[in-house]
Amino acid sequence: MALGTHHRRSQAKLQGIKAHAQAAADMQSQLSQLVGKRFVAETDYGNLSHYPRYLKAINVRLDKLRADPARDTRLLAEWNSVALPYQRALKDRAGRADPKMTEFRWMLEELRVSLYAQELKTPMPVSVKRLQKVWESMQR
């Protein structure tokens, strides 16, 4: 399935989950970070090649959300435990490029796949604990 098809499907499904505002806002934020105006030009091919899986994972998450909203809330809290320190540090850097921060950003995308759509697999082992350790090593 083409990248655009995955993106359109995610957008359409997001419109239908108004009852789960926190999850919808998180997925909308994820989509806008993944598919910005210049994402093709600004994303290296290695990461771009994973986009279909990332977008498919959003669709899997949407399907699972309807069945178990409490699970989604719990997983979002786990993801945020690693993502929020990264997001704060990113704001502090005010746009200065940092290869380690860029690498961590893609690890966060893989963590989303691991948490919400395990069946899609990740190219490397990721978990909240692993990313916390990576983050701590980056702070030294």
N, CA, C and O atoms as CSV, one atom per row, in Angstrom:
chain,resi,resn,atom,element,x,y,z
A,1,MET,N,N,0.851,-1.179,0.000
A,1,MET,CA,C,0.000,0.000,0.000
A,1,MET,C,C,0.896,1.241,0.000
A,1,MET,O,O,1.911,1.283,0.696
A,2,ALA,N,N,0.523,2.223,-0.766
A,2,ALA,CA,C,1.312,3.434,-0.914
A,2,ALA,C,C,1.272,4.282,0.355
A,2,ALA,O,O,0.317,4.229,1.130
A,3,LEU,N,N,2.317,5.052,0.543
A,3,LEU,CA,C,2.451,5.926,1.710
A,3,LEU,C,C,1.253,6.861,1.844
A,3,LEU,O,O,0.706,7.029,2.934
A,4,GLY,N,N,0.856,7.462,0.741
A,4,GLY,CA,C,-0.283,8.381,0.762
A,4,GLY,C,C,-1.574,7.696,1.181
A,4,GLY,O,O,-2.406,8.291,1.865
A,5,THR,N,N,-1.737,6.450,0.770
A,5,THR,CA,C,-2.940,5.696,1.132
A,5,THR,C,C,-2.976,5.446,2.631
A,5,THR,O,O,-4.014,5.620,3.271
A,6,HIS,N,N,-1.837,5.035,3.193
A,6,HIS,CA,C,-1.748,4.835,4.653
A,6,HIS,C,C,-2.073,6.133,5.391
A,6,HIS,O,O,-2.809,6.131,6.378
A,7,HIS,N,N,-1.518,7.232,4.903
A,7,HIS,CA,C,-1.717,8.531,5.557
A,7,HIS,C,C,-3.190,8.930,5.507
A,7,HIS,O,O,-3.754,9.340,6.521
A,8,ARG,N,N,-3.813,8.813,4.345
A,8,ARG,CA,C,-5.231,9.165,4.204
A,8,ARG,C,C,-6.114,8.281,5.081
A,8,ARG,O,O,-7.066,8.764,5.695
A,9,ARG,N,N,-5.801,6.996,5.137
A,9,ARG,CA,C,-6.578,6.075,5.957
A,9,ARG,C,C,-6.475,6.468,7.439
A,9,ARG,O,O,-7.474,6.466,8.160
A,10,SER,N,N,-5.264,6.801,7.880
A,10,SER,CA,C,-5.070,7.232,9.279
A,10,SER,C,C,-5.859,8.502,9.566
A,10,SER,O,O,-6.530,8.598,10.594
A,11,GLN,N,N,-5.781,9.474,8.669
A,11,GLN,CA,C,-6.496,10.738,8.852
A,11,GLN,C,C,-8.002,10.501,8.941
A,11,GLN,O,O,-8.677,11.082,9.790
A,12,ALA,N,N,-8.521,9.652,8.067
A,12,ALA,CA,C,-9.957,9.379,8.060
A,12,ALA,C,C,-10.385,8.687,9.354
A,12,ALA,O,O,-11.409,9.042,9.938
A,13,LYS,N,N,-9.612,7.711,9.799
A,13,LYS,CA,C,-9.951,7.011,11.038
A,13,LYS,C,C,-9.874,7.944,12.243
A,13,LYS,O,O,-10.679,7.837,13.168
A,14,LEU,N,N,-8.911,8.853,12.229
A,14,LEU,CA,C,-8.757,9.796,13.352
A,14,LEU,C,C,-9.990,10.678,13.517
A,14,LEU,O,O,-10.341,11.068,14.630
A,15,GLN,N,N,-10.640,10.987,12.403
A,15,GLN,CA,C,-11.849,11.816,12.467
A,15,GLN,C,C,-12.961,11.117,13.234
A,15,GLN,O,O,-13.844,11.768,13.792
A,16,GLY,N,N,-12.914,9.772,13.261
A,16,GLY,CA,C,-13.988,9.008,13.871
A,16,GLY,C,C,-13.790,8.641,15.332
A,16,GLY,O,O,-14.589,7.880,15.879
A,17,ILE,N,N,-12.750,9.155,15.986
A,17,ILE,CA,C,-12.515,8.755,17.379
A,17,ILE,C,C,-12.586,9.934,18.344
A,17,ILE,O,O,-11.736,10.075,19.223
A,18,LYS,N,N,-13.553,10.736,18.186
A,18,LYS,CA,C,-13.706,11.925,19.022
A,18,LYS,C,C,-13.844,11.574,20.509
A,18,LYS,O,O,-13.526,12.397,21.368
A,19,ALA,N,N,-14.311,10.374,20.816
A,19,ALA,CA,C,-14.481,9.958,22.208
A,19,ALA,C,C,-13.147,9.735,22.915
A,19,ALA,O,O,-13.102,9.656,24.143
A,20,HIS,N,N,-12.072,9.635,22.155
A,20,HIS,CA,C,-10.744,9.370,22.724
A,20,HIS,C,C,-9.808,10.519,22.359
A,20,HIS,O,O,-8.854,10.346,21.601
A,21,ALA,N,N,-10.097,11.678,22.907
A,21,ALA,CA,C,-9.409,12.910,22.513
A,21,ALA,C,C,-7.899,12.857,22.743
A,21,ALA,O,O,-7.135,13.318,21.895
A,22,GLN,N,N,-7.461,12.309,23.865
A,22,GLN,CA,C,-6.020,12.272,24.159
A,22,GLN,C,C,-5.282,11.404,23.141
A,22,GLN,O,O,-4.239,11.805,22.625
A,23,ALA,N,N,-5.808,10.238,22.856
A,23,ALA,CA,C,-5.182,9.347,21.881
A,23,ALA,C,C,-5.213,9.979,20.487
A,23,ALA,O,O,-4.226,9.926,19.753
A,24,ALA,N,N,-6.341,10.572,20.133
A,24,ALA,CA,C,-6.462,11.211,18.823
A,24,ALA,C,C,-5.456,12.354,18.675
A,24,ALA,O,O,-4.820,12.491,17.630
A,25,ALA,N,N,-5.313,13.169,19.713
A,25,ALA,CA,C,-4.362,14.284,19.662
A,25,ALA,C,C,-2.932,13.768,19.523
A,25,ALA,O,O,-2.127,14.341,18.789
A,26,ASP,N,N,-2.623,12.684,20.230
A,26,ASP,CA,C,-1.275,12.113,20.135
A,26,ASP,C,C,-0.994,11.594,18.730
A,26,ASP,O,O,0.076,11.842,18.174
A,27,MET,N,N,-1.953,10.878,18.159
A,27,MET,CA,C,-1.740,10.339,16.809
A,27,MET,C,C,-1.697,11.447,15.765
A,27,MET,O,O,-0.938,11.362,14.799
A,28,GLN,N,N,-2.506,12.487,15.954
A,28,GLN,CA,C,-2.477,13.618,15.021
A,28,GLN,C,C,-1.113,14.306,15.085
A,28,GLN,O,O,-0.555,14.694,14.058
A,29,SER,N,N,-0.587,14.454,16.298
A,29,SER,CA,C,0.745,15.045,16.474
A,29,SER,C,C,1.811,14.177,15.802
A,29,SER,O,O,2.703,14.684,15.122
A,30,GLN,N,N,1.704,12.870,16.005
A,30,GLN,CA,C,2.649,11.953,15.379
A,30,GLN,C,C,2.598,12.078,13.857
A,30,GLN,O,O,3.636,12.156,13.199
A,31,LEU,N,N,1.391,12.096,13.305
A,31,LEU,CA,C,1.249,12.224,11.850
A,31,LEU,C,C,1.846,13.524,11.332
A,31,LEU,O,O,2.525,13.536,10.304
A,32,SER,N,N,1.593,14.616,12.042
A,32,SER,CA,C,2.119,15.899,11.559
A,32,SER,C,C,3.643,15.951,11.669
A,32,SER,O,O,4.294,16.613,10.860
A,33,GLN,N,N,4.219,15.266,12.653
A,33,GLN,CA,C,5.682,15.214,12.743
A,33,GLN,C,C,6.278,14.325,11.659
A,33,GLN,O,O,7.347,14.611,11.120
A,34,LEU,N,N,5.574,13.249,11.349
A,34,LEU,CA,C,6.067,12.343,10.306
A,34,LEU,C,C,5.909,12.936,8.915
A,34,LEU,O,O,6.830,12.877,8.100
A,35,VAL,N,N,4.744,13.506,8.646
A,35,VAL,CA,C,4.399,13.914,7.282
A,35,VAL,C,C,4.221,15.430,7.232
A,35,VAL,O,O,3.122,15.932,6.994
A,36,GLY,N,N,5.312,16.144,7.457
A,36,GLY,CA,C,5.302,17.596,7.342
A,36,GLY,C,C,5.415,18.009,5.885
A,36,GLY,O,O,5.462,17.160,4.995
A,37,LYS,N,N,5.456,19.299,5.645
A,37,LYS,CA,C,5.473,19.815,4.266
A,37,LYS,C,C,6.670,19.314,3.467
A,37,LYS,O,O,6.542,19.023,2.278
A,38,ARG,N,N,7.836,19.212,4.109
A,38,ARG,CA,C,9.044,18.834,3.370
A,38,ARG,C,C,9.622,17.499,3.857
A,38,ARG,O,O,10.832,17.283,3.793
A,39,PHE,N,N,8.754,16.611,4.342
A,39,PHE,CA,C,9.258,15.391,4.953
A,39,PHE,C,C,10.079,14.521,4.008
A,39,PHE,O,O,11.045,13.893,4.442
A,40,VAL,N,N,9.724,14.469,2.746
A,40,VAL,CA,C,10.483,13.643,1.807
A,40,VAL,C,C,11.888,14.200,1.630
A,40,VAL,O,O,12.855,13.439,1.598
A,41,ALA,N,N,12.010,15.508,1.518
A,41,ALA,CA,C,13.321,16.132,1.332
A,41,ALA,C,C,14.139,16.133,2.615
A,41,ALA,O,O,15.368,16.070,2.565
A,42,GLU,N,N,13.473,16.203,3.762
A,42,GLU,CA,C,14.187,16.358,5.035
A,42,GLU,C,C,14.448,15.045,5.772
A,42,GLU,O,O,15.116,15.043,6.806
A,43,THR,N,N,13.937,13.941,5.260
A,43,THR,CA,C,14.106,12.650,5.926
A,43,THR,C,C,15.019,11.776,5.084
A,43,THR,O,O,14.798,11.609,3.885
A,44,ASP,N,N,16.060,11.212,5.723
A,44,ASP,CA,C,16.959,10.361,4.943
A,44,ASP,C,C,16.232,9.076,4.546
A,44,ASP,O,O,15.266,8.665,5.189
A,45,TYR,N,N,16.715,8.461,3.485
A,45,TYR,CA,C,16.020,7.314,2.911
A,45,TYR,C,C,15.866,6.172,3.913
A,45,TYR,O,O,14.833,5.502,3.937
A,46,GLY,N,N,16.882,5.950,4.733
A,46,GLY,CA,C,16.804,4.867,5.709
A,46,GLY,C,C,15.585,4.996,6.596
A,46,GLY,O,O,14.891,4.009,6.840
A,47,ASN,N,N,15.312,6.190,7.081
A,47,ASN,CA,C,14.140,6.409,7.929
A,47,ASN,C,C,12.856,6.468,7.100
A,47,ASN,O,O,11.811,5.975,7.523
A,48,LEU,N,N,12.944,7.064,5.941
A,48,LEU,CA,C,11.769,7.174,5.070
A,48,LEU,C,C,11.239,5.792,4.681
A,48,LEU,O,O,10.033,5.609,4.516
A,49,SER,N,N,12.131,4.839,4.538
A,49,SER,CA,C,11.708,3.489,4.143
A,49,SER,C,C,10.830,2.822,5.208
A,49,SER,O,O,10.128,1.856,4.912
A,50,HIS,N,N,10.866,3.331,6.443
A,50,HIS,CA,C,10.046,2.767,7.520
A,50,HIS,C,C,8.670,3.432,7.622
A,50,HIS,O,O,7.822,2.974,8.389
A,51,TYR,N,N,8.439,4.494,6.867
A,51,TYR,CA,C,7.176,5.229,6.968
A,51,TYR,C,C,5.931,4.372,6.772
A,51,TYR,O,O,4.976,4.515,7.536
A,52,PRO,N,N,5.905,3.482,5.773
A,52,PRO,CA,C,4.688,2.668,5.630
A,52,PRO,C,C,4.365,1.881,6.907
A,52,PRO,O,O,3.200,1.741,7.278
A,53,ARG,N,N,5.402,1.371,7.573
A,53,ARG,CA,C,5.183,0.615,8.804
A,53,ARG,C,C,4.712,1.532,9.924
A,53,ARG,O,O,3.838,1.154,10.704
A,54,TYR,N,N,5.279,2.735,10.015
A,54,TYR,CA,C,4.842,3.686,11.046
A,54,TYR,C,C,3.374,4.058,10.851
A,54,TYR,O,O,2.601,4.104,11.808
A,55,LEU,N,N,3.006,4.320,9.612
A,55,LEU,CA,C,1.621,4.699,9.331
A,55,LEU,C,C,0.671,3.519,9.529
A,55,LEU,O,O,-0.454,3.692,9.996
A,56,LYS,N,N,1.123,2.341,9.178
A,56,LYS,CA,C,0.305,1.149,9.400
A,56,LYS,C,C,0.122,0.936,10.916
A,56,LYS,O,O,-0.952,0.530,11.360
A,57,ALA,N,N,1.162,1.209,11.695
A,57,ALA,CA,C,1.079,1.063,13.150
A,57,ALA,C,C,0.036,2.012,13.740
A,57,ALA,O,O,-0.648,1.662,14.701
A,58,ILE,N,N,-0.086,3.204,13.173
A,58,ILE,CA,C,-1.125,4.131,13.631
A,58,ILE,C,C,-2.503,3.528,13.377
A,58,ILE,O,O,-3.389,3.612,14.229
A,59,ASN,N,N,-2.680,2.926,12.215
A,59,ASN,CA,C,-3.970,2.287,11.905
A,59,ASN,C,C,-4.253,1.107,12.831
A,59,ASN,O,O,-5.389,0.919,13.266
A,60,VAL,N,N,-3.235,0.317,13.132
A,60,VAL,CA,C,-3.399,-0.798,14.073
A,60,VAL,C,C,-3.785,-0.248,15.447
A,60,VAL,O,O,-4.675,-0.778,16.112
A,61,ARG,N,N,-3.104,0.819,15.861
A,61,ARG,CA,C,-3.420,1.442,17.152
A,61,ARG,C,C,-4.874,1.912,17.183
A,61,ARG,O,O,-5.579,1.703,18.170
A,62,LEU,N,N,-5.309,2.536,16.117
A,62,LEU,CA,C,-6.693,3.009,16.048
A,62,LEU,C,C,-7.680,1.853,16.193
A,62,LEU,O,O,-8.684,1.972,16.896
A,63,ASP,N,N,-7.396,0.749,15.535
A,63,ASP,CA,C,-8.271,-0.421,15.637
A,63,ASP,C,C,-8.298,-0.969,17.061
A,63,ASP,O,O,-9.360,-1.324,17.571
A,64,LYS,N,N,-7.134,-1.039,17.702
A,64,LYS,CA,C,-7.051,-1.574,19.065
A,64,LYS,C,C,-7.643,-0.605,20.087
A,64,LYS,O,O,-8.148,-1.029,21.127
A,65,LEU,N,N,-7.582,0.678,19.795
A,65,LEU,CA,C,-8.106,1.695,20.712
A,65,LEU,C,C,-9.589,1.468,20.980
A,65,LEU,O,O,-10.039,1.561,22.122
A,66,ARG,N,N,-10.327,1.178,19.954
A,66,ARG,CA,C,-11.775,0.964,20.115
A,66,ARG,C,C,-12.063,-0.211,21.048
A,66,ARG,O,O,-13.014,-0.175,21.829
A,67,ALA,N,N,-11.235,-1.253,20.959
A,67,ALA,CA,C,-11.451,-2.452,21.765
A,67,ALA,C,C,-11.021,-2.272,23.218
A,67,ALA,O,O,-11.622,-2.847,24.125
A,68,ASP,N,N,-9.963,-1.460,23.438
A,68,ASP,CA,C,-9.416,-1.326,24.794
A,68,ASP,C,C,-8.793,0.054,25.003
A,68,ASP,O,O,-7.570,0.191,24.962
A,69,PRO,N,N,-9.615,1.069,25.224
A,69,PRO,CA,C,-9.090,2.422,25.403
A,69,PRO,C,C,-8.161,2.547,26.617
A,69,PRO,O,O,-7.227,3.349,26.592
A,70,ALA,N,N,-8.402,1.771,27.672
A,70,ALA,CA,C,-7.544,1.843,28.864
A,70,ALA,C,C,-6.122,1.393,28.534
A,70,ALA,O,O,-5.155,1.946,29.058
A,71,ARG,N,N,-5.997,0.396,27.670
A,71,ARG,CA,C,-4.674,-0.076,27.245
A,71,ARG,C,C,-3.931,1.041,26.526
A,71,ARG,O,O,-2.751,1.278,26.784
A,72,ASP,N,N,-4.622,1.719,25.629
A,72,ASP,CA,C,-4.008,2.816,24.884
A,72,ASP,C,C,-3.538,3.918,25.831
A,72,ASP,O,O,-2.443,4.454,25.663
A,73,THR,N,N,-4.347,4.254,26.809
A,73,THR,CA,C,-3.980,5.291,27.783
A,73,THR,C,C,-2.736,4.879,28.552
A,73,THR,O,O,-1.835,5.691,28.757
A,74,ARG,N,N,-2.680,3.622,28.980
A,74,ARG,CA,C,-1.512,3.114,29.718
A,74,ARG,C,C,-0.254,3.154,28.842
A,74,ARG,O,O,0.805,3.584,29.297
A,75,LEU,N,N,-0.369,2.709,27.597
A,75,LEU,CA,C,0.786,2.696,26.693
A,75,LEU,C,C,1.253,4.109,26.361
A,75,LEU,O,O,2.452,4.356,26.229
A,76,LEU,N,N,0.310,5.033,26.226
A,76,LEU,CA,C,0.683,6.422,25.954
A,76,LEU,C,C,1.466,7.003,27.135
A,76,LEU,O,O,2.426,7.747,26.936
A,77,ALA,N,N,1.065,6.669,28.349
A,77,ALA,CA,C,1.793,7.136,29.534
A,77,ALA,C,C,3.215,6.563,29.542
A,77,ALA,O,O,4.169,7.263,29.885
A,78,GLU,N,N,3.350,5.292,29.164
A,78,GLU,CA,C,4.686,4.683,29.084
A,78,GLU,C,C,5.534,5.398,28.040
A,78,GLU,O,O,6.690,5.737,28.294
A,79,TRP,N,N,4.954,5.626,26.863
A,79,TRP,CA,C,5.694,6.285,25.787
A,79,TRP,C,C,6.098,7.704,26.211
A,79,TRP,O,O,7.227,8.137,25.983
A,80,ASN,N,N,5.154,8.412,26.831
A,80,ASN,CA,C,5.440,9.774,27.271
A,80,ASN,C,C,6.540,9.841,28.315
A,80,ASN,O,O,7.239,10.850,28.409
A,81,SER,N,N,6.707,8.784,29.102
A,81,SER,CA,C,7.759,8.796,30.124
A,81,SER,C,C,9.143,8.955,29.498
A,81,SER,O,O,10.061,9.455,30.147
A,82,VAL,N,N,9.298,8.539,28.253
A,82,VAL,CA,C,10.571,8.696,27.555
A,82,VAL,C,C,10.526,9.875,26.587
A,82,VAL,O,O,11.533,10.550,26.374
A,83,ALA,N,N,9.366,10.118,26.009
A,83,ALA,CA,C,9.246,11.149,24.977
A,83,ALA,C,C,9.267,12.560,25.545
A,83,ALA,O,O,9.843,13.456,24.929
A,84,LEU,N,N,8.660,12.779,26.691
A,84,LEU,CA,C,8.579,14.144,27.227
A,84,LEU,C,C,9.944,14.744,27.545
A,84,LEU,O,O,10.177,15.903,27.204
A,85,PRO,N,N,10.867,14.003,28.191
A,85,PRO,CA,C,12.206,14.583,28.397
A,85,PRO,C,C,12.893,14.929,27.072
A,85,PRO,O,O,13.569,15.952,26.964
A,86,TYR,N,N,12.715,14.073,26.074
A,86,TYR,CA,C,13.272,14.340,24.743
A,86,TYR,C,C,12.664,15.616,24.160
A,86,TYR,O,O,13.390,16.465,23.643
A,87,GLN,N,N,11.342,15.758,24.239
A,87,GLN,CA,C,10.669,16.919,23.666
A,87,GLN,C,C,11.102,18.213,24.358
A,87,GLN,O,O,11.281,19.242,23.706
A,88,ARG,N,N,11.268,18.156,25.683
A,88,ARG,CA,C,11.754,19.350,26.407
A,88,ARG,C,C,13.163,19.711,25.957
A,88,ARG,O,O,13.457,20.882,25.714
A,89,ALA,N,N,14.029,18.719,25.846
A,89,ALA,CA,C,15.410,18.974,25.421
A,89,ALA,C,C,15.450,19.513,23.999
A,89,ALA,O,O,16.277,20.367,23.679
A,90,LEU,N,N,14.568,19.024,23.153
A,90,LEU,CA,C,14.505,19.494,21.775
A,90,LEU,C,C,14.153,20.983,21.731
A,90,LEU,O,O,14.745,21.739,20.961
A,91,LYS,N,N,13.194,21.401,22.550
A,91,LYS,CA,C,12.829,22.823,22.622
A,91,LYS,C,C,13.998,23.661,23.116
A,91,LYS,O,O,14.233,24.759,22.612
A,92,ASP,N,N,14.736,23.149,24.103
A,92,ASP,CA,C,15.887,23.875,24.641
A,92,ASP,C,C,16.975,24.066,23.590
A,92,ASP,O,O,17.713,25.050,23.636
A,93,ARG,N,N,17.082,23.140,22.650
A,93,ARG,CA,C,18.122,23.221,21.622
A,93,ARG,C,C,17.763,24.236,20.538
A,93,ARG,O,O,18.619,24.625,19.743
A,94,ALA,N,N,16.535,24.654,20.505
A,94,ALA,CA,C,16.058,25.691,19.576
A,94,ALA,C,C,16.500,25.447,18.139
A,94,ALA,O,O,17.021,26.347,17.480
A,95,GLY,N,N,16.290,24.233,17.662
A,95,GLY,CA,C,16.549,23.951,16.252
A,95,GLY,C,C,17.973,23.571,15.894
A,95,GLY,O,O,18.248,23.275,14.731
A,96,ARG,N,N,18.894,23.570,16.862
A,96,ARG,CA,C,20.270,23.154,16.546
A,96,ARG,C,C,20.304,21.658,16.286
A,96,ARG,O,O,19.754,20.872,17.057
A,97,ALA,N,N,20.945,21.278,15.212
A,97,ALA,CA,C,21.013,19.869,14.820
A,97,ALA,C,C,21.875,19.077,15.796
A,97,ALA,O,O,22.907,19.561,16.263
A,98,ASP,N,N,21.451,17.880,16.094
A,98,ASP,CA,C,22.191,16.980,16.966
A,98,ASP,C,C,21.892,15.558,16.494
A,98,ASP,O,O,20.766,15.082,16.637
A,99,PRO,N,N,22.896,14.877,15.932
A,99,PRO,CA,C,22.670,13.534,15.395
A,99,PRO,C,C,22.126,12.545,16.440
A,99,PRO,O,O,21.318,11.681,16.102
A,100,LYS,N,N,22.554,12.661,17.687
A,100,LYS,CA,C,22.061,11.749,18.725
A,100,LYS,C,C,20.577,11.992,19.003
A,100,LYS,O,O,19.815,11.051,19.225
A,101,MET,N,N,20.179,13.258,18.988
A,101,MET,CA,C,18.762,13.579,19.187
A,101,MET,C,C,17.930,13.060,18.012
A,101,MET,O,O,16.822,12.559,18.204
A,102,THR,N,N,18.461,13.180,16.815
A,102,THR,CA,C,17.757,12.679,15.637
A,102,THR,C,C,17.597,11.165,15.726
A,102,THR,O,O,16.522,10.634,15.446
A,103,GLU,N,N,18.651,10.482,16.110
A,103,GLU,CA,C,18.589,9.028,16.255
A,103,GLU,C,C,17.560,8.636,17.327
A,103,GLU,O,O,16.810,7.675,17.152
A,104,PHE,N,N,17.533,9.379,18.420
A,104,PHE,CA,C,16.586,9.086,19.494
A,104,PHE,C,C,15.153,9.296,19.020
A,104,PHE,O,O,14.252,8.543,19.391
A,105,ARG,N,N,14.949,10.313,18.210
A,105,ARG,CA,C,13.609,10.586,17.672
A,105,ARG,C,C,13.080,9.367,16.917
A,105,ARG,O,O,11.908,9.013,17.045
A,106,TRP,N,N,13.954,8.723,16.123
A,106,TRP,CA,C,13.527,7.550,15.362
A,106,TRP,C,C,13.366,6.336,16.272
A,106,TRP,O,O,12.561,5.452,15.980
A,107,MET,N,N,14.107,6.281,17.351
A,107,MET,CA,C,13.906,5.212,18.332
A,107,MET,C,C,12.521,5.351,18.976
A,107,MET,O,O,11.865,4.353,19.272
A,108,LEU,N,N,12.090,6.586,19.186
A,108,LEU,CA,C,10.753,6.817,19.735
A,108,LEU,C,C,9.667,6.326,18.772
A,108,LEU,O,O,8.652,5.782,19.205
A,109,GLU,N,N,9.881,6.519,17.475
A,109,GLU,CA,C,8.922,6.000,16.496
A,109,GLU,C,C,8.866,4.479,16.561
A,109,GLU,O,O,7.791,3.882,16.495
A,110,GLU,N,N,10.037,3.859,16.691
A,110,GLU,CA,C,10.075,2.398,16.794
A,110,GLU,C,C,9.396,1.928,18.079
A,110,GLU,O,O,8.749,0.882,18.096
A,111,LEU,N,N,9.545,2.699,19.149
A,111,LEU,CA,C,8.887,2.338,20.403
A,111,LEU,C,C,7.371,2.362,20.227
A,111,LEU,O,O,6.669,1.509,20.771
A,112,ARG,N,N,6.870,3.324,19.478
A,112,ARG,CA,C,5.425,3.357,19.213
A,112,ARG,C,C,4.986,2.066,18.518
A,112,ARG,O,O,3.969,1.473,18.880
A,113,VAL,N,N,5.753,1.642,17.528
A,113,VAL,CA,C,5.414,0.395,16.829
A,113,VAL,C,C,5.431,-0.761,17.824
A,113,VAL,O,O,4.514,-1.582,17.846
A,114,SER,N,N,6.462,-0.821,18.634
A,114,SER,CA,C,6.601,-1.903,19.606
A,114,SER,C,C,5.445,-1.925,20.607
A,114,SER,O,O,4.954,-2.995,20.967
A,115,LEU,N,N,5.015,-0.761,21.051
A,115,LEU,CA,C,3.949,-0.694,22.049
A,115,LEU,C,C,2.571,-0.956,21.447
A,115,LEU,O,O,1.787,-1.722,22.006
A,116,TYR,N,N,2.278,-0.337,20.333
A,116,TYR,CA,C,0.922,-0.347,19.792
A,116,TYR,C,C,0.672,-1.389,18.708
A,116,TYR,O,O,-0.469,-1.801,18.498
A,117,ALA,N,N,1.711,-1.814,18.027
A,117,ALA,CA,C,1.514,-2.731,16.891
A,117,ALA,C,C,2.685,-3.715,16.815
A,117,ALA,O,O,3.407,-3.768,15.820
A,118,GLN,N,N,2.852,-4.482,17.876
A,118,GLN,CA,C,3.990,-5.402,17.964
A,118,GLN,C,C,4.084,-6.340,16.769
A,118,GLN,O,O,5.174,-6.750,16.369
A,119,GLU,N,N,2.936,-6.670,16.211
A,119,GLU,CA,C,2.930,-7.597,15.085
A,119,GLU,C,C,3.665,-7.044,13.863
A,119,GLU,O,O,4.014,-7.809,12.964
A,120,LEU,N,N,3.905,-5.749,13.812
A,120,LEU,CA,C,4.624,-5.146,12.679
A,120,LEU,C,C,6.135,-5.200,12.863
A,120,LEU,O,O,6.882,-4.910,11.928
A,121,LYS,N,N,6.580,-5.557,14.024
A,121,LYS,CA,C,8.006,-5.750,14.345
A,121,LYS,C,C,8.836,-4.472,14.157
A,121,LYS,O,O,8.480,-3.576,13.392
A,122,THR,N,N,9.939,-4.429,14.878
A,122,THR,CA,C,10.882,-3.315,14.776
A,122,THR,C,C,12.222,-3.875,14.309
A,122,THR,O,O,12.520,-5.043,14.558
A,123,PRO,N,N,13.036,-3.058,13.635
A,123,PRO,CA,C,14.315,-3.562,13.120
A,123,PRO,C,C,15.337,-3.836,14.226
A,123,PRO,O,O,16.320,-4.544,14.003
A,124,MET,N,N,15.109,-3.281,15.410
A,124,MET,CA,C,16.001,-3.517,16.537
A,124,MET,C,C,15.148,-3.588,17.801
A,124,MET,O,O,14.038,-3.058,17.833
A,125,PRO,N,N,15.666,-4.242,18.844
A,125,PRO,CA,C,14.885,-4.313,20.080
A,125,PRO,C,C,14.718,-2.920,20.700
A,125,PRO,O,O,15.693,-2.187,20.863
A,126,VAL,N,N,13.497,-2.569,21.037
A,126,VAL,CA,C,13.217,-1.302,21.723
A,126,VAL,C,C,12.225,-1.563,22.862
A,126,VAL,O,O,11.356,-2.430,22.772
A,127,SER,N,N,12.385,-0.800,23.913
A,127,SER,CA,C,11.460,-0.843,25.038
A,127,SER,C,C,11.615,0.469,25.783
A,127,SER,O,O,12.562,1.220,25.551
A,128,VAL,N,N,10.687,0.736,26.672
A,128,VAL,CA,C,10.775,1.955,27.469
A,128,VAL,C,C,12.076,1.951,28.266
A,128,VAL,O,O,12.781,2.959,28.311
A,129,LYS,N,N,12.396,0.822,28.894
A,129,LYS,CA,C,13.634,0.733,29.701
A,129,LYS,C,C,14.871,0.977,28.844
A,129,LYS,O,O,15.777,1.704,29.253
A,130,ARG,N,N,14.913,0.379,27.668
A,130,ARG,CA,C,16.075,0.579,26.786
A,130,ARG,C,C,16.237,2.054,26.413
A,130,ARG,O,O,17.339,2.601,26.454
A,131,LEU,N,N,15.128,2.679,26.053
A,131,LEU,CA,C,15.209,4.083,25.664
A,131,LEU,C,C,15.551,4.981,26.851
A,131,LEU,O,O,16.240,5.987,26.684
A,132,GLN,N,N,15.083,4.632,28.034
A,132,GLN,CA,C,15.461,5.400,29.225
A,132,GLN,C,C,16.964,5.316,29.442
A,132,GLN,O,O,17.597,6.315,29.783
A,133,LYS,N,N,17.545,4.131,29.247
A,133,LYS,CA,C,18.997,3.970,29.407
A,133,LYS,C,C,19.755,4.779,28.352
A,133,LYS,O,O,20.754,5.431,28.657
A,134,VAL,N,N,19.271,4.730,27.116
A,134,VAL,CA,C,19.908,5.515,26.047
A,134,VAL,C,C,19.833,7.003,26.395
A,134,VAL,O,O,20.818,7.728,26.255
A,135,TRP,N,N,18.664,7.451,26.848
A,135,TRP,CA,C,18.482,8.860,27.186
A,135,TRP,C,C,19.431,9.267,28.313
A,135,TRP,O,O,20.063,10.321,28.243
A,136,GLU,N,N,19.529,8.440,29.342
A,136,GLU,CA,C,20.423,8.745,30.463
A,136,GLU,C,C,21.869,8.841,29.991
A,136,GLU,O,O,22.607,9.716,30.443
A,137,SER,N,N,22.286,7.949,29.086
A,137,SER,CA,C,23.664,7.996,28.576
A,137,SER,C,C,23.899,9.259,27.743
A,137,SER,O,O,25.021,9.762,27.684
A,138,MET,N,N,22.860,9.766,27.108
A,138,MET,CA,C,22.992,10.994,26.315
A,138,MET,C,C,23.126,12.221,27.211
A,138,MET,O,O,23.623,13.253,26.761
A,139,GLN,N,N,22.697,12.133,28.460
A,139,GLN,CA,C,22.718,13.290,29.353
A,139,GLN,C,C,24.060,13.461,30.052
A,139,GLN,O,O,24.277,14.456,30.742
A,140,ARG,N,N,24.946,12.512,29.880
A,140,ARG,CA,C,26.260,12.605,30.541
A,140,ARG,C,C,27.218,13.451,29.759
A,140,ARG,O,O,28.363,13.631,30.174
